[in-house]
């Protein structure tokens, strides 16, 4: 404990680190303020009443979780940073099939800079299209038996102005995220998502305390749940940081009087290479029936389908786990290319001891990746269905249950580890002890990988 207090004290002794922490906090405060500024033309009191009657469970609820409630508030940051994340995923998938993008990925820093620029440009039309859909959703939101809209005057001017405001809000968040990355602490885009999710924690704690005071919850049971939550967090950290290290030997080369190579390095193959993306993809698919059913409340067929895919059913949990395993392998295949790694090793004179360079090396890496991905995929599936277990079996309120696993917990842990790693590097550069005495935080945890 004394070591942790000492480390926190050392953090603020380093001027650069102190400035970066201050800049990051101010930027994230601006993000939270923007999540409560409602776009013009929306009746705030009626919107609040509509949110109180909303049961959630649709893809809009998933979206609202990532943007920290800005969507339900019809705020200027209602789209959050998600259009940029969508553009990044599209560019990443396109890089697998388009030779031009593959060449850019191999061009080093210049290539990455061009890809980032294309990602920003692609974000604009995606944000505009999503903003148009959001305006339709807001305009269709009604309150009361009379069905009064939360937007008293829906027209062409309101739609166009709202689309422009929402698109500008996403571009502003994208700029803030880049500023945090350059001048602050941590990955700015990941931190914006992180602060949106963590903003729901005070509400979850308040609800739980209210239930305890009302006698609906038992304090001892809640303490057991907290211990269980800490155990889940520890296991997530263990798997997030877990990696299989493959030794790579580089041959010695004599150039003039200097000797290059002759060292042994390691390729870290992560147990969870796909990160949180499989759960996001799976949730998006599972929320489609409930979302469609919300548009057709009179349809018996869609209401039956919606109940089948409800998070209260066993079918939901089983189907959820299966498609998470599928998407884990799918996204791992996109995010990690064994052939490219093998080719780079061959060009640089590297080889895996006992394995021939070229195609045998690629197959060797792919076989190991396939084997270690299976436990990672099963772990992701278990973490994803934990909130469902907490709600149905342990009777935990939905807001608090979401922190027991799923997307929320994985993003929180991943971003926290990444930020902690950056703080650790600053401390070690100034010859201070980090949060861990050895100063070793292996790997790099990403939220939107």
C-alpha positions as CSV (number, residue, x, y, z in Angstrom):
1,X,0.0,0.0,0.0
2,X,2.8,2.4,0.9
3,X,4.4,1.6,-2.5
4,X,1.2,2.6,-4.3
5,X,0.9,5.8,-2.4
6,X,4.6,6.6,-3.2
7,X,4.1,5.8,-6.8
8,X,1.1,8.2,-7.1
9,X,3.2,10.9,-5.4
10,X,6.0,10.3,-7.9
11,X,3.6,10.6,-10.8
12,X,3.0,14.3,-10.0
13,X,6.7,15.0,-9.5
14,X,7.3,14.5,-13.2
15,X,6.2,17.8,-14.9
16,X,5.5,16.3,-18.3
17,X,3.4,13.5,-16.8
18,X,1.6,15.9,-14.6
19,X,0.7,18.1,-17.7
20,X,-0.4,15.1,-19.7
21,X,-2.7,13.9,-16.9
22,X,-4.2,17.3,-16.5
23,X,-4.8,17.7,-20.3
24,X,-6.4,14.2,-20.4
25,X,-8.8,15.0,-17.5
26,X,-9.9,18.3,-19.1
27,X,-10.5,16.7,-22.5
28,X,-12.5,13.9,-21.0
29,X,-14.5,16.5,-19.0
30,X,-15.4,18.3,-22.2
31,X,-16.5,15.0,-23.7
32,X,-18.9,14.4,-20.7
33,X,-20.3,17.9,-20.9
34,X,-21.1,17.5,-24.6
35,X,-23.0,14.3,-23.7
36,X,-25.6,16.4,-21.9
37,X,-26.0,19.3,-24.4
38,X,-29.3,18.4,-26.2
39,X,-29.5,19.2,-29.9
40,X,-31.8,22.2,-30.7
41,X,-35.5,21.5,-31.3
42,X,-35.8,18.6,-28.8
43,X,-38.1,19.0,-25.7
44,X,-35.8,18.0,-22.8
45,X,-38.6,17.3,-20.3
46,X,-40.5,15.0,-22.7
47,X,-37.2,13.3,-23.6
48,X,-36.5,12.6,-19.9
49,X,-40.0,11.1,-19.5
50,X,-39.4,8.9,-22.6
51,X,-36.1,7.6,-21.2
52,X,-37.8,6.7,-18.0
53,X,-40.3,4.5,-19.9
54,X,-37.6,2.9,-22.1
55,X,-36.9,-0.7,-21.3
56,X,-33.8,-0.9,-23.5
57,X,-32.6,-4.3,-24.9
58,X,-32.2,-3.0,-28.4
59,X,-29.2,-2.1,-30.5
60,X,-29.9,1.5,-29.5
61,X,-29.3,0.5,-25.9
62,X,-25.9,-1.0,-26.9
63,X,-25.0,2.2,-28.8
64,X,-26.0,4.3,-25.8
65,X,-23.7,2.3,-23.6
66,X,-20.7,3.2,-25.8
67,X,-21.5,6.9,-25.9
68,X,-22.1,7.3,-22.1
69,X,-25.8,8.0,-22.4
70,X,-25.4,10.8,-25.0
71,X,-27.7,8.9,-27.4
72,X,-30.6,8.7,-24.9
73,X,-30.0,12.4,-24.1
74,X,-30.2,13.3,-27.8
75,X,-27.0,15.2,-27.2
76,X,-24.5,16.7,-29.7
77,X,-22.2,13.8,-29.0
78,X,-25.0,11.2,-29.5
79,X,-23.0,9.4,-32.2
80,X,-20.0,9.2,-30.0
81,X,-16.8,8.0,-31.6
82,X,-18.5,4.9,-33.0
83,X,-18.5,6.1,-36.7
84,X,-14.7,6.4,-36.5
85,X,-14.5,2.9,-35.0
86,X,-16.7,1.6,-37.9
87,X,-14.4,3.4,-40.4
88,X,-11.4,1.8,-38.8
89,X,-12.9,-1.7,-38.9
90,X,-13.8,-1.2,-42.6
91,X,-10.3,0.0,-43.4
92,X,-8.8,-3.0,-41.5
93,X,-11.0,-5.5,-43.4
94,X,-10.3,-3.7,-46.7
95,X,-6.6,-4.0,-46.0
96,X,-6.9,-7.8,-46.2
97,X,-8.4,-7.7,-49.8
98,X,-7.1,-4.5,-51.4
99,X,-3.5,-4.6,-52.6
100,X,-3.1,-0.8,-52.4
101,X,-3.9,-0.8,-48.7
102,X,-1.7,-3.7,-48.1
103,X,1.2,-1.8,-49.7
104,X,0.4,1.2,-47.4
105,X,0.5,-1.0,-44.3
106,X,4.0,-2.2,-45.3
107,X,5.2,1.4,-45.9
108,X,5.8,2.1,-42.2
109,X,4.9,5.4,-40.7
110,X,4.1,7.1,-44.0
111,X,1.7,4.3,-44.9
112,X,0.0,4.5,-41.5
113,X,-0.4,8.2,-41.9
114,X,-2.2,7.8,-45.2
115,X,-4.4,5.1,-43.8
116,X,-5.3,7.3,-40.9
117,X,-6.2,10.1,-43.2
118,X,-8.4,7.8,-45.3
119,X,-10.1,6.6,-42.1
120,X,-10.9,10.2,-41.1
121,X,-12.4,10.9,-44.5
122,X,-14.5,7.7,-44.4
123,X,-15.7,8.7,-40.9
124,X,-17.6,11.7,-42.3
125,X,-20.1,9.9,-44.6
126,X,-20.6,7.1,-42.1
127,X,-21.3,9.7,-39.3
128,X,-23.7,11.6,-41.6
129,X,-25.6,8.4,-42.5
130,X,-25.8,7.4,-38.8
131,X,-26.8,11.0,-37.9
132,X,-29.7,10.8,-40.3
133,X,-30.9,7.5,-38.8
134,X,-30.6,9.0,-35.3
135,X,-32.8,12.0,-36.3
136,X,-35.4,9.6,-37.5
137,X,-35.3,7.7,-34.3
138,X,-35.5,10.8,-32.2
139,X,-38.4,12.2,-34.3
140,X,-40.3,8.9,-33.8
141,X,-39.9,8.9,-30.0
142,X,-43.2,9.6,-28.5
143,X,-44.5,10.1,-24.9
144,X,-47.9,9.5,-23.4
145,X,-51.1,8.0,-24.6
146,X,-51.5,10.8,-27.2
147,X,-48.2,9.9,-28.8
148,X,-46.6,13.4,-28.6
149,X,-43.2,13.5,-30.2
150,X,-40.2,14.7,-28.3
151,X,-39.5,17.0,-31.3
152,X,-42.5,19.4,-31.5
153,X,-41.6,20.6,-35.0
154,X,-40.1,18.0,-37.2
155,X,-39.2,19.4,-40.6
156,X,-36.5,19.6,-43.3
157,X,-34.6,22.3,-41.5
158,X,-34.5,20.5,-38.2
159,X,-33.4,17.3,-39.9
160,X,-30.6,18.9,-41.8
161,X,-29.3,21.0,-38.9
162,X,-29.4,18.0,-36.6
163,X,-27.5,15.8,-39.1
164,X,-24.8,18.5,-39.4
165,X,-24.6,19.0,-35.6
166,X,-24.3,15.3,-34.9
167,X,-21.7,14.8,-37.6
168,X,-19.7,17.7,-36.4
169,X,-19.9,16.3,-32.9
170,X,-18.3,13.0,-34.1
171,X,-15.6,14.9,-35.9
172,X,-15.0,17.0,-32.8
173,X,-14.7,13.8,-30.7
174,X,-12.3,12.4,-33.2
175,X,-10.1,15.5,-32.9
176,X,-10.3,15.4,-29.1
177,X,-9.2,11.7,-29.2
178,X,-6.2,12.5,-31.4
179,X,-5.2,15.4,-29.1
180,X,-5.4,13.1,-26.1
181,X,-3.2,10.6,-27.9
182,X,-0.6,13.2,-28.8
183,X,-0.6,15.5,-25.8
184,X,-2.3,13.5,-23.1
185,X,-2.1,10.1,-21.6
186,X,-3.2,6.9,-23.2
187,X,-5.1,6.2,-26.5
188,X,-7.6,9.0,-26.9
189,X,-10.2,7.1,-28.8
190,X,-10.2,4.2,-26.3
191,X,-10.4,6.6,-23.4
192,X,-13.5,8.4,-24.9
193,X,-15.3,5.0,-25.0
194,X,-13.9,4.1,-21.5
195,X,-15.2,7.3,-19.9
196,X,-18.6,6.7,-21.5
197,X,-18.9,3.3,-20.0
198,X,-17.5,4.1,-16.6
199,X,-19.9,7.1,-16.4
200,X,-22.7,4.5,-15.7
201,X,-20.9,3.1,-12.7
202,X,-22.2,5.8,-10.2
203,X,-25.7,5.1,-11.3
204,X,-25.3,1.4,-10.8
205,X,-23.9,1.9,-7.3
206,X,-26.6,4.3,-6.4
207,X,-29.3,1.9,-7.6
208,X,-27.7,-0.9,-5.5
209,X,-27.6,1.2,-2.4
210,X,-31.2,2.2,-2.8
211,X,-32.2,-1.4,-3.1
212,X,-30.2,-2.3,0.0
213,X,-31.9,0.5,2.0
214,X,-35.3,-0.6,0.8
215,X,-34.6,-4.1,2.0
216,X,-34.7,-5.6,-1.6
217,X,-31.0,-6.6,-1.5
218,X,-28.9,-8.2,1.2
219,X,-25.6,-6.4,2.1
220,X,-23.8,-9.7,2.7
221,X,-24.8,-11.0,-0.7
222,X,-23.6,-7.7,-2.3
223,X,-20.3,-8.0,-0.6
224,X,-19.9,-11.6,-2.0
225,X,-20.8,-10.2,-5.4
226,X,-18.1,-7.5,-5.1
227,X,-15.6,-10.3,-4.3
228,X,-16.8,-12.2,-7.3
229,X,-16.5,-9.1,-9.5
230,X,-12.9,-8.7,-8.3
231,X,-12.2,-12.3,-9.2
232,X,-13.6,-11.8,-12.7
233,X,-11.5,-8.7,-13.2
234,X,-8.4,-10.6,-12.2
235,X,-9.2,-13.3,-14.7
236,X,-9.8,-10.8,-17.5
237,X,-6.4,-9.2,-16.7
238,X,-4.7,-12.6,-16.8
239,X,-6.2,-13.5,-20.1
240,X,-5.7,-10.0,-21.6
241,X,-2.0,-10.1,-20.8
242,X,-1.5,-13.8,-21.6
243,X,0.6,-14.6,-24.6
244,X,2.6,-17.5,-26.1
245,X,6.1,-16.3,-26.9
246,X,7.7,-17.8,-30.0
247,X,11.5,-17.5,-30.1
248,X,13.0,-16.0,-33.2
249,X,16.8,-16.3,-33.9
250,X,18.5,-13.7,-36.1
251,X,21.6,-14.8,-38.0
252,X,24.9,-12.8,-37.5
253,X,25.9,-10.5,-40.2
254,X,29.3,-8.7,-40.3
255,X,29.2,-5.3,-42.0
256,X,32.7,-3.7,-41.9
257,X,33.8,-3.9,-38.3
258,X,30.3,-4.2,-36.9
259,X,28.4,-7.4,-36.1
260,X,24.6,-7.3,-36.6
261,X,22.1,-9.9,-35.5
262,X,22.8,-13.0,-33.5
263,X,20.2,-12.2,-31.0
264,X,17.0,-14.0,-29.9
265,X,13.7,-12.1,-29.9
266,X,10.1,-13.3,-29.3
267,X,6.9,-13.0,-31.2
268,X,4.1,-12.7,-28.6
269,X,0.9,-14.5,-29.8
270,X,-1.9,-13.3,-27.6
271,X,-4.5,-15.6,-26.2
272,X,-7.1,-13.0,-26.9
273,X,-5.8,-11.4,-30.2
274,X,-9.3,-10.3,-31.2
275,X,-9.9,-8.2,-28.1
276,X,-13.4,-7.0,-27.5
277,X,-14.5,-7.0,-31.1
278,X,-16.2,-10.5,-31.2
279,X,-18.5,-9.5,-28.4
280,X,-19.4,-6.2,-30.1
281,X,-20.2,-8.1,-33.4
282,X,-22.2,-10.7,-31.5
283,X,-24.2,-8.2,-29.5
284,X,-25.0,-6.3,-32.6
285,X,-26.5,-9.4,-34.2
286,X,-28.4,-10.5,-31.2
287,X,-30.0,-7.0,-30.7
288,X,-31.3,-7.0,-34.3
289,X,-34.6,-9.0,-33.5
290,X,-35.5,-6.7,-30.6
291,X,-34.7,-3.6,-32.6
292,X,-36.9,-4.7,-35.5
293,X,-39.6,-5.7,-33.1
294,X,-39.6,-2.2,-31.6
295,X,-40.6,-0.9,-35.1
296,X,-43.4,-3.4,-35.4
297,X,-45.1,-3.6,-32.0
298,X,-48.3,-5.1,-33.5
299,X,-46.5,-8.0,-35.2
300,X,-47.0,-11.3,-33.3
301,X,-44.1,-12.9,-35.3
302,X,-41.5,-10.3,-34.5
303,X,-42.6,-10.2,-30.8
304,X,-42.1,-14.0,-30.6
305,X,-38.7,-13.7,-32.2
306,X,-37.8,-10.9,-29.8
307,X,-38.7,-13.0,-26.8
308,X,-36.7,-15.9,-28.2
309,X,-33.6,-13.7,-28.4
310,X,-34.3,-12.1,-25.0
311,X,-31.4,-12.2,-22.5
312,X,-33.6,-14.1,-20.1
313,X,-33.6,-17.3,-22.2
314,X,-31.1,-20.2,-22.4
315,X,-31.2,-20.1,-26.2
316,X,-29.8,-16.5,-26.0
317,X,-26.8,-17.5,-23.9
318,X,-26.0,-20.6,-26.0
319,X,-26.3,-18.8,-29.3
320,X,-24.4,-15.8,-28.0
321,X,-21.5,-18.1,-26.9
322,X,-21.3,-19.9,-30.3
323,X,-21.2,-16.8,-32.4
324,X,-18.6,-15.2,-30.1
325,X,-16.3,-18.2,-30.7
326,X,-16.9,-17.8,-34.4
327,X,-16.2,-14.1,-34.5
328,X,-13.1,-14.6,-32.4
329,X,-11.5,-16.8,-35.0
330,X,-12.8,-14.5,-37.8
331,X,-11.4,-11.3,-36.3
332,X,-8.1,-13.0,-35.3
333,X,-7.6,-14.1,-39.0
334,X,-8.1,-10.4,-40.0
335,X,-6.0,-8.9,-37.3
336,X,-3.0,-11.2,-37.5
337,X,-1.4,-12.5,-40.8
338,X,1.1,-15.3,-40.2
339,X,2.3,-15.2,-43.8
340,X,3.2,-11.6,-43.5
341,X,5.1,-12.2,-40.2
342,X,6.9,-15.1,-41.8
343,X,7.9,-13.0,-44.9
344,X,9.2,-10.2,-42.7
345,X,11.3,-12.6,-40.6
346,X,12.8,-14.2,-43.8
347,X,13.7,-10.7,-45.2
348,X,15.4,-9.8,-42.0
349,X,17.3,-13.0,-41.7
350,X,15.2,-14.3,-38.8
351,X,14.0,-17.9,-38.2
352,X,12.3,-20.0,-35.6
353,X,14.7,-22.7,-34.3
354,X,13.8,-26.0,-35.8
355,X,11.4,-24.6,-38.4
356,X,12.3,-23.8,-42.0
357,X,11.8,-20.1,-43.2
358,X,8.9,-19.2,-45.5
359,X,5.7,-21.3,-45.8
360,X,6.7,-23.8,-43.0
361,X,7.1,-20.9,-40.6
362,X,3.8,-19.4,-41.6
363,X,2.0,-22.7,-41.0
364,X,3.8,-23.2,-37.7
365,X,2.7,-19.8,-36.4
366,X,-0.9,-20.4,-37.7
367,X,-1.2,-23.7,-36.0
368,X,-0.1,-22.2,-32.6
369,X,-2.4,-19.3,-33.1
370,X,-5.3,-21.6,-33.9
371,X,-4.7,-23.6,-30.7
372,X,-4.3,-20.7,-28.3
373,X,-7.3,-18.9,-29.8
374,X,-9.7,-21.6,-28.7
375,X,-9.3,-21.0,-24.9
376,X,-9.3,-17.3,-25.6
377,X,-12.6,-17.6,-27.5
378,X,-14.2,-19.8,-24.8
379,X,-13.1,-17.3,-22.1
380,X,-14.7,-14.5,-24.1
381,X,-17.9,-16.4,-24.4
382,X,-18.0,-17.0,-20.7
383,X,-17.3,-13.4,-19.9
384,X,-20.0,-12.3,-22.3
385,X,-22.7,-14.3,-20.7
386,X,-21.7,-13.5,-17.2
387,X,-24.0,-10.4,-17.1
388,X,-26.9,-12.6,-18.2
389,X,-26.1,-15.1,-15.4
390,X,-25.8,-12.2,-12.9
391,X,-29.3,-10.9,-13.8
392,X,-31.2,-14.1,-14.1
393,X,-29.6,-16.2,-11.3
394,X,-28.1,-13.7,-8.8
395,X,-30.9,-11.1,-9.4
396,X,-28.4,-8.3,-10.0
397,X,-29.9,-5.1,-11.5
398,X,-29.2,-4.8,-15.2
399,X,-27.0,-1.6,-15.0
400,X,-24.8,-3.2,-12.2
401,X,-24.8,-6.6,-13.9
402,X,-23.2,-5.1,-17.1
403,X,-20.0,-4.6,-15.2
404,X,-19.7,-8.3,-14.4
405,X,-18.5,-9.1,-17.9
406,X,-19.2,-8.5,-21.5
407,X,-18.1,-5.5,-23.5
408,X,-18.0,-3.0,-20.6
409,X,-15.6,-5.0,-18.4
410,X,-13.2,-5.9,-21.3
411,X,-13.0,-2.3,-22.5
412,X,-12.5,-0.9,-18.9
413,X,-9.7,-3.4,-18.1
414,X,-8.0,-3.1,-21.5
415,X,-7.9,0.7,-21.5
416,X,-6.9,0.8,-17.8
417,X,-3.9,-1.5,-18.5
418,X,-2.9,0.5,-21.6
419,X,-2.9,3.7,-19.6
420,X,-1.1,2.2,-16.7
421,X,1.6,0.9,-19.0
422,X,2.2,4.5,-20.3
423,X,2.4,5.8,-16.8
424,X,4.8,3.0,-15.9
425,X,7.1,3.9,-18.8
426,X,7.2,7.6,-17.7
427,X,8.1,6.5,-14.2
428,X,10.8,4.1,-15.2
429,X,12.3,6.6,-17.6
430,X,12.8,8.9,-14.6
431,X,14.2,6.0,-12.5
432,X,11.1,5.8,-10.3
433,X,9.5,2.6,-9.2
434,X,6.3,1.9,-11.1
435,X,3.1,0.5,-9.8
436,X,4.7,-2.9,-10.0
437,X,8.1,-3.3,-8.4
438,X,9.6,-5.1,-11.4
439,X,8.3,-2.5,-13.8
440,X,7.1,-5.2,-16.1
441,X,3.7,-4.9,-17.7
442,X,4.0,-7.2,-20.6
443,X,1.9,-6.6,-23.7
444,X,-0.3,-3.8,-24.8
445,X,-4.0,-3.9,-24.1
446,X,-6.2,-2.2,-26.8
447,X,-10.6,-1.2,-26.3
448,X,-11.5,-0.8,-30.1
449,X,-8.7,-3.4,-31.5
